[in-house]
Every structure is written in structure tokens, then in C-alpha cells.
Amino acid sequence: EALCLYVLGRWEESLGSLGQAERLTSNPAQRAEVLCNTAGILLALCRWDDAVERLEVALAQPGLTARQALEARVDVYRARLFFLRGLYSTAAQWAERAVRKSSGVGHELYATALNASATLLQQLGRYDEALLRAEASMAMVKARHWTFMEGPVSLCLAGVYLGLGRVREGIESAKHAMEVAQKARDVETEVWAEDLLGDICRRNRSPEKARTHHEKALQLCQAHNLSSYEVARSTCGLALDLIAAHENEAAAGLLAEAITLARKHGLTSILAMARLYDGWLQACSGQERVARASLAEALRLAQDGLHVHALVQDASIAGPIY
């Protein structure tokens, strides 16, 4: 029940179901399973400390027979934590550990770890390595008809293709992820697909189409009460669309919202991109000193988190801004 509620985007209700499940556990393995699922939802809700606490308690359960599988699973969650925080190098290290530990303990966990690793390698600009792992993950997903994983892996492949300059394949993979998500009513994947398609449209000089995608993503976030991460990212994307359409005044307000949310929850990848374009708007309005501070923070955050992919994809605009 909790898993179904999570896929439908009803995350608080999912936590409620897991709370009931935790009270019914009768052995350490059951308790560890519930704690891991709870941590996953808490990560989605940007409740970092609560998520880490659940993972630590799960690992501390005595007498677990499948400890290696549990450790690999927890490493995937740790990778996701640092990914959401925009610390891609650290996240990639945890994902690599998960790949090593999961290779002999279960195909589903191994496919998940491969996809996590591919996602982080893509963000670091290591596209050839990312492609190998994403394709391996997708091969297992399709062979075993794991529809619930097809959307996220397709999104990963889309990003990798875009990084390799295979734009048409990237668009096709993003659209496929959207179709799979809508069919399965997987709201989170649908929002991520809308955001990616919006970014692609903006970078291909179609800001109006981009705006439609990002507005749809924000509508889904609000309708399903998704987390601050999705809201901040979609808000930032919409602001960039407005800048591309030369609607700077409206864009400034949205960037301020995205910056506030990202700073509150420590979402450094979103904060870096928002501060980059915020600095550009400030410079355009003649506020050079404030602009310099914004751009310096954006560069520092991007360097600390190794935000290679984001800057490469936005290079036609980001380069001239710098």
C-alpha cells in the first residue's frame, strides 16, 4: 500500500502506511525493510536527517541474514541523498559502492544501483561510462518487464544521450519516460520528464514550448503535494524559460522563489543554476556588485558539486554570462 501511494505521489499518506507497517514488524528483517522504505520517502520529502536516522537504525538491526543486500540498498539511498543535495562526486562514490555490493545479491537491486551510478556519472560529464551502465540497467529492466523502473532508467538514458550530443535519441527517451510514467501514474517520474523536456525546448530556442512543460510540472507538484526539490527545480526551469523569452521581470520573481527554497533545503545544484541566471539579471539592470556576488556563489557551488552536465547543457548561455 505504501509503495502504491508513493508512486501516485501521495507521499505523506505513504509514510502513514509505513508507520502502521512498522508497528506490525515481528523480526529484524521486516523492520529493516520498513525503515529503508521510510527513508526513501523522507529523502523525497527533503527530510535529510530523518532519512539518515532510519537508514542507520536499519543497518543496526541484529542477526540479518541478507546484510550485504541491505548495505547495497542503503548505499543507493546515500547516493540519492547526495544527488538531491547537488554533491555529485560524493553521490557517485556511494553509487559505485552499491554497484559492487549488489552485483551478486539480486537483479533488481543491481539494476537500481547501475541506474543510480549512470545518473551520477552523467552529471559528472562521464558520458561513455554512464551509457554502459544505463544500457545494462535497461537490458535487465526490459528482460524482466519491470515497468516501474523503465521510466527512471529512460530518463537517465535521455540525459546521457544529450550529453553525448545524440539529441534526437535524448528527446525520444525523455518522451518514452513520460509515456511510461503517465501509463503507470508515476507522478514523480512524470514531473522529472516534463522538466527535462522543458529544458530541451529552451536550449533549442523554443521558450514557449519549454514554458508549457515547466508549467505542467509545477501543476503536478502542487496537485500531488510533491517535495520542495521538485517545486524548486520546476520553478527555476520556468524562470529560465522566461529569461529566454526576454520576460526578465517575471523571471526575477520566480528565481527568488527557487533560490529561497533551494537555500532552505540545501539543494545546491538548483541554487547554483538559479544564482547564475539571477546574477545575469542583476548585471543587466546595472547592479554589478550584487551580480558579482551571485555569480561567484554560483561558480563556487558548481565547482564544489562538480555540476558538469548542467553547465555543458546550458553552455550557449552560461558561457557568455560567466
FIMARMAR-113798 format. One line per field, with one value per residue (C-alpha): z, y, x; residue number from 1. Coordinates in nm, 3 decimals. Layout:
# residues N
z: c(Z / ...)
y: c(Y / ...)
x: c(X / ...)
marvex: c(NUM / ...)
END
This chain:
# residues 322
z: c(0.000 / 0.089 / -0.241 / -0.442 / -0.256 / -0.316 / -0.692 / -0.703 / -0.539 / -0.210 / -0.001 / 0.338 / 0.317 / 0.222 / 0.540 / 0.737 / 0.591 / 0.668 / 1.025 / 1.059 / 0.900 / 1.141 / 1.439 / 1.291 / 1.228 / 1.406 / 1.316 / 1.227 / 0.851 / 0.841 / 1.047 / 0.822 / 0.514 / 0.656 / 0.773 / 0.428 / 0.252 / 0.507 / 0.448 / 0.073 / 0.117 / 0.367 / 0.112 / -0.148 / 0.102 / 0.166 / 0.530 / 0.524 / 0.895 / 0.948 / 0.644 / 0.759 / 1.107 / 0.959 / 0.746 / 1.043 / 1.252 / 0.962 / 0.941 / 1.318 / 1.317 / 1.470 / 1.308 / 0.949 / 0.704 / 0.392 / 0.528 / 0.204 / 0.012 / 0.283 / 0.278 / -0.102 / -0.077 / 0.187 / -0.032 / -0.313 / -0.072 / 0.032 / -0.334 / -0.380 / -0.076 / -0.210 / -0.562 / -0.438 / -0.242 / -0.560 / -0.433 / -0.733 / -0.669 / -0.324 / -0.457 / -0.734 / -0.479 / -0.287 / -0.612 / -0.711 / -0.376 / -0.431 / -0.774 / -0.630 / -0.337 / -0.533 / -0.829 / -0.665 / -0.444 / -0.674 / -1.024 / -0.918 / -0.671 / -0.921 / -1.193 / -0.948 / -0.847 / -1.211 / -1.291 / -0.988 / -1.091 / -1.453 / -1.337 / -1.131 / -1.399 / -1.641 / -1.404 / -1.381 / -1.761 / -1.783 / -2.057 / -2.209 / -1.871 / -1.790 / -2.118 / -2.050 / -1.708 / -1.815 / -2.107 / -1.878 / -1.635 / -1.913 / -2.050 / -1.714 / -1.678 / -2.018 / -1.983 / -1.660 / -1.760 / -1.463 / -1.585 / -1.259 / -1.337 / -1.710 / -1.668 / -1.440 / -1.649 / -1.969 / -1.808 / -1.724 / -2.082 / -2.212 / -2.013 / -2.128 / -2.494 / -2.460 / -2.308 / -2.600 / -2.849 / -2.960 / -2.921 / -3.116 / -2.906 / -2.593 / -2.685 / -2.773 / -2.438 / -2.247 / -2.428 / -2.363 / -1.992 / -1.998 / -2.165 / -1.923 / -1.623 / -1.737 / -1.802 / -1.458 / -1.294 / -1.164 / -1.077 / -0.973 / -1.297 / -1.499 / -1.331 / -1.398 / -1.763 / -1.805 / -1.659 / -1.890 / -2.199 / -2.095 / -2.063 / -2.406 / -2.567 / -2.406 / -2.517 / -2.870 / -2.867 / -2.813 / -2.482 / -2.524 / -2.557 / -2.266 / -2.057 / -2.124 / -1.994 / -1.680 / -1.601 / -1.631 / -1.397 / -1.139 / -1.167 / -1.097 / -0.799 / -0.649 / -0.727 / -0.569 / -0.296 / -0.412 / -0.234 / -0.229 / -0.463 / -0.749 / -0.683 / -0.673 / -0.987 / -1.189 / -1.067 / -1.167 / -1.508 / -1.568 / -1.472 / -1.725 / -1.993 / -1.917 / -1.939 / -2.278 / -2.383 / -2.251 / -1.974 / -1.713 / -1.455 / -1.421 / -1.423 / -1.133 / -0.901 / -0.986 / -0.943 / -0.597 / -0.505 / -0.636 / -0.452 / -0.122 / -0.146 / -0.261 / 0.013 / 0.281 / 0.192 / 0.075 / -0.290 / -0.427 / -0.792 / -0.822 / -0.619 / -0.843 / -1.164 / -1.012 / -0.880 / -1.217 / -1.401 / -1.113 / -1.142 / -1.513 / -1.448 / -1.185 / -1.422 / -1.695 / -1.456 / -1.368 / -1.023 / -1.091 / -0.729 / -0.640 / -0.968 / -0.894 / -0.558 / -0.720 / -0.996 / -0.755 / -0.540 / -0.847 / -0.961 / -0.615 / -0.579 / -0.927 / -0.857 / -0.515 / -0.651 / -0.992 / -1.183 / -1.520 / -1.711 / -1.620 / -1.734 / -2.052 / -2.147 / -2.079 / -2.217 / -2.501 / -2.238 / -1.927 / -2.101 / -2.207 / -1.860 / -1.698)
y: c(0.000 / 0.239 / 0.170 / 0.235 / 0.560 / 0.666 / 0.605 / 0.805 / 1.099 / 1.070 / 1.073 / 1.177 / 0.906 / 0.659 / 0.749 / 0.682 / 0.333 / 0.259 / 0.377 / 0.115 / -0.147 / -0.070 / -0.142 / -0.483 / -0.598 / -0.920 / -0.964 / -0.757 / -0.825 / -0.689 / -0.387 / -0.311 / -0.334 / -0.085 / 0.151 / 0.155 / 0.234 / 0.506 / 0.656 / 0.662 / 0.868 / 1.101 / 1.164 / 1.252 / 1.498 / 1.656 / 1.545 / 1.455 / 1.397 / 1.184 / 0.971 / 0.915 / 0.819 / 0.548 / 0.410 / 0.389 / 0.208 / -0.033 / -0.120 / -0.172 / -0.446 / -0.762 / -1.104 / -1.004 / -1.286 / -1.066 / -0.792 / -0.737 / -0.671 / -0.430 / -0.247 / -0.213 / -0.080 / 0.174 / 0.286 / 0.356 / 0.572 / 0.755 / 0.819 / 0.958 / 1.183 / 1.344 / 1.361 / 1.560 / 1.784 / 1.851 / 1.687 / 1.467 / 1.344 / 1.211 / 1.062 / 0.883 / 0.720 / 0.576 / 0.459 / 0.281 / 0.101 / -0.004 / -0.147 / -0.355 / -0.487 / -0.560 / -0.747 / -1.085 / -1.035 / -0.963 / -0.840 / -0.570 / -0.413 / -0.441 / -0.269 / 0.008 / 0.058 / 0.066 / 0.331 / 0.538 / 0.516 / 0.606 / 0.908 / 1.039 / 0.968 / 1.164 / 1.462 / 1.448 / 1.454 / 1.096 / 1.010 / 0.699 / 0.523 / 0.637 / 0.496 / 0.150 / 0.133 / 0.281 / 0.038 / -0.255 / -0.144 / -0.105 / -0.452 / -0.608 / -0.393 / -0.495 / -0.862 / -0.886 / -0.646 / -0.414 / -0.134 / 0.056 / 0.105 / 0.175 / 0.542 / 0.639 / 0.446 / 0.606 / 0.948 / 0.859 / 0.745 / 1.068 / 1.274 / 1.061 / 1.089 / 1.467 / 1.477 / 1.276 / 1.512 / 1.249 / 1.494 / 1.305 / 0.991 / 1.203 / 1.353 / 1.010 / 0.864 / 1.158 / 1.120 / 0.745 / 0.810 / 1.045 / 0.785 / 0.511 / 0.743 / 0.855 / 0.498 / 0.388 / 0.713 / 0.759 / 1.128 / 1.185 / 1.043 / 1.241 / 1.565 / 1.490 / 1.410 / 1.735 / 1.928 / 1.760 / 1.818 / 2.182 / 2.223 / 2.064 / 2.302 / 2.608 / 2.506 / 2.459 / 2.814 / 2.725 / 2.907 / 2.896 / 2.516 / 2.498 / 2.713 / 2.475 / 2.178 / 2.354 / 2.493 / 2.139 / 2.012 / 2.278 / 2.197 / 1.830 / 1.927 / 2.133 / 1.886 / 1.595 / 1.786 / 1.677 / 1.790 / 2.118 / 1.969 / 1.919 / 2.256 / 2.443 / 2.275 / 2.334 / 2.695 / 2.755 / 2.595 / 2.819 / 3.126 / 3.034 / 2.995 / 3.347 / 3.482 / 3.313 / 3.489 / 3.823 / 3.845 / 3.939 / 4.100 / 3.793 / 3.568 / 3.756 / 3.680 / 3.310 / 3.290 / 3.446 / 3.173 / 2.898 / 3.044 / 3.063 / 2.701 / 2.569 / 2.753 / 2.637 / 2.268 / 2.275 / 2.194 / 2.321 / 2.217 / 2.415 / 2.703 / 2.725 / 2.749 / 2.996 / 3.218 / 3.208 / 3.348 / 3.577 / 3.729 / 3.780 / 3.967 / 4.184 / 4.268 / 4.360 / 4.604 / 4.768 / 4.612 / 4.490 / 4.445 / 4.230 / 4.042 / 3.960 / 3.807 / 3.596 / 3.470 / 3.396 / 3.185 / 3.003 / 2.918 / 2.802 / 2.574 / 2.432 / 2.362 / 2.206 / 1.977 / 1.916 / 2.028 / 1.949 / 1.828 / 2.124 / 2.377 / 2.184 / 2.170 / 2.542 / 2.641 / 2.857 / 3.092 / 3.011 / 3.068 / 3.425 / 3.501 / 3.395)
x: c(0.000 / 0.281 / 0.459 / 0.143 / 0.079 / 0.440 / 0.418 / 0.094 / 0.271 / 0.080 / 0.397 / 0.260 / -0.007 / 0.263 / 0.452 / 0.135 / 0.103 / 0.468 / 0.415 / 0.142 / 0.367 / 0.650 / 0.425 / 0.345 / 0.703 / 0.799 / 1.167 / 1.477 / 1.447 / 1.090 / 1.189 / 1.487 / 1.262 / 1.013 / 1.288 / 1.452 / 1.125 / 1.052 / 1.396 / 1.331 / 1.016 / 1.182 / 1.458 / 1.196 / 1.048 / 1.393 / 1.386 / 1.755 / 1.827 / 1.516 / 1.607 / 1.965 / 1.844 / 1.615 / 1.899 / 2.134 / 1.872 / 1.808 / 2.179 / 2.192 / 1.928 / 2.081 / 2.106 / 2.025 / 2.095 / 2.100 / 2.324 / 2.520 / 2.199 / 2.084 / 2.417 / 2.400 / 2.047 / 2.144 / 2.435 / 2.183 / 1.983 / 2.301 / 2.380 / 2.030 / 2.072 / 2.389 / 2.243 / 1.943 / 2.178 / 2.380 / 2.702 / 2.758 / 3.111 / 3.022 / 2.700 / 2.890 / 3.120 / 2.823 / 2.662 / 2.984 / 2.988 / 2.627 / 2.714 / 2.997 / 2.793 / 2.474 / 2.627 / 2.576 / 2.273 / 1.977 / 1.899 / 1.651 / 1.893 / 2.180 / 1.973 / 1.882 / 2.246 / 2.359 / 2.098 / 2.200 / 2.565 / 2.484 / 2.281 / 2.574 / 2.836 / 2.617 / 2.606 / 2.986 / 3.016 / 3.149 / 2.901 / 3.061 / 3.080 / 2.726 / 2.594 / 2.735 / 2.573 / 2.239 / 2.214 / 2.297 / 2.028 / 1.771 / 1.854 / 1.766 / 1.455 / 1.319 / 1.415 / 1.217 / 0.935 / 0.996 / 0.770 / 0.811 / 1.182 / 1.153 / 1.062 / 1.355 / 1.609 / 1.473 / 1.523 / 1.881 / 1.943 / 1.790 / 2.037 / 2.329 / 2.228 / 2.201 / 2.547 / 2.684 / 2.521 / 2.268 / 1.983 / 1.716 / 1.770 / 1.763 / 1.427 / 1.285 / 1.397 / 1.251 / 0.919 / 0.921 / 0.978 / 0.680 / 0.455 / 0.556 / 0.506 / 0.161 / 0.052 / 0.168 / 0.052 / 0.406 / 0.383 / 0.744 / 0.886 / 0.629 / 0.740 / 1.107 / 1.026 / 0.832 / 1.125 / 1.375 / 1.161 / 1.121 / 1.497 / 1.549 / 1.298 / 1.458 / 1.807 / 1.671 / 1.531 / 1.167 / 1.099 / 0.720 / 0.720 / 0.961 / 0.730 / 0.439 / 0.640 / 0.762 / 0.418 / 0.276 / 0.548 / 0.462 / 0.090 / 0.166 / 0.386 / 0.106 / -0.173 / 0.015 / 0.197 / 0.543 / 0.857 / 1.044 / 1.307 / 1.061 / 0.897 / 1.230 / 1.361 / 1.045 / 1.024 / 1.385 / 1.322 / 1.020 / 1.224 / 1.493 / 1.224 / 1.105 / 1.459 / 1.499 / 1.175 / 1.312 / 1.049 / 1.310 / 1.083 / 0.860 / 1.167 / 1.328 / 1.036 / 1.041 / 1.419 / 1.382 / 1.131 / 1.359 / 1.661 / 1.470 / 1.353 / 1.689 / 1.879 / 1.635 / 1.681 / 2.043 / 1.965 / 2.294 / 2.252 / 1.929 / 2.073 / 2.380 / 2.177 / 1.930 / 2.210 / 2.386 / 2.086 / 1.993 / 2.340 / 2.281 / 1.955 / 2.124 / 2.408 / 2.158 / 1.990 / 2.321 / 2.373 / 2.725 / 2.835 / 2.532 / 2.566 / 2.927 / 2.832 / 2.558 / 2.784 / 3.070 / 2.837 / 2.704 / 3.056 / 3.163 / 2.860 / 2.910 / 3.277 / 3.208 / 2.937 / 3.102 / 2.792 / 2.949 / 2.642 / 2.421 / 2.680 / 2.761 / 2.394 / 2.341 / 2.682 / 2.547 / 2.403 / 2.605 / 2.939 / 2.865 / 2.723 / 3.050)
marvex: c(1 / 2 / 3 / 4 / 5 / 6 / 7 / 8 / 9 / 10 / 11 / 12 / 13 / 14 / 15 / 16 / 17 / 18 / 19 / 20 / 21 / 22 / 23 / 24 / 25 / 26 / 27 / 28 / 29 / 30 / 31 / 32 / 33 / 34 / 35 / 36 / 37 / 38 / 39 / 40 / 41 / 42 / 43 / 44 / 45 / 46 / 47 / 48 / 49 / 50 / 51 / 52 / 53 / 54 / 55 / 56 / 57 / 58 / 59 / 60 / 61 / 62 / 63 / 64 / 65 / 66 / 67 / 68 / 69 / 70 / 71 / 72 / 73 / 74 / 75 / 76 / 77 / 78 / 79 / 80 / 81 / 82 / 83 / 84 / 85 / 86 / 87 / 88 / 89 / 90 / 91 / 92 / 93 / 94 / 95 / 96 / 97 / 98 / 99 / 100 / 101 / 102 / 103 / 104 / 105 / 106 / 107 / 108 / 109 / 110 / 111 / 112 / 113 / 114 / 115 / 116 / 117 / 118 / 119 / 120 / 121 / 122 / 123 / 124 / 125 / 126 / 127 / 128 / 129 / 130 / 131 / 132 / 133 / 134 / 135 / 136 / 137 / 138 / 139 / 140 / 141 / 142 / 143 / 144 / 145 / 146 / 147 / 148 / 149 / 150 / 151 / 152 / 153 / 154 / 155 / 156 / 157 / 158 / 159 / 160 / 161 / 162 / 163 / 164 / 165 / 166 / 167 / 168 / 169 / 170 / 171 / 172 / 173 / 174 / 175 / 176 / 177 / 178 / 179 / 180 / 181 / 182 / 183 / 184 / 185 / 186 / 187 / 188 / 189 / 190 / 191 / 192 / 193 / 194 / 195 / 196 / 197 / 198 / 199 / 200 / 201 / 202 / 203 / 204 / 205 / 206 / 207 / 208 / 209 / 210 / 211 / 212 / 213 / 214 / 215 / 216 / 217 / 218 / 219 / 220 / 221 / 222 / 223 / 224 / 225 / 226 / 227 / 228 / 229 / 230 / 231 / 232 / 233 / 234 / 235 / 236 / 237 / 238 / 239 / 240 / 241 / 242 / 243 / 244 / 245 / 246 / 247 / 248 / 249 / 250 / 251 / 252 / 253 / 254 / 255 / 256 / 257 / 258 / 259 / 260 / 261 / 262 / 263 / 264 / 265 / 266 / 267 / 268 / 269 / 270 / 271 / 272 / 273 / 274 / 275 / 276 / 277 / 278 / 279 / 280 / 281 / 282 / 283 / 284 / 285 / 286 / 287 / 288 / 289 / 290 / 291 / 292 / 293 / 294 / 295 / 296 / 297 / 298 / 299 / 300 / 301 / 302 / 303 / 304 / 305 / 306 / 307 / 308 / 309 / 310 / 311 / 312 / 313 / 314 / 315 / 316 / 317 / 318 / 319 / 320 / 321 / 322)
END
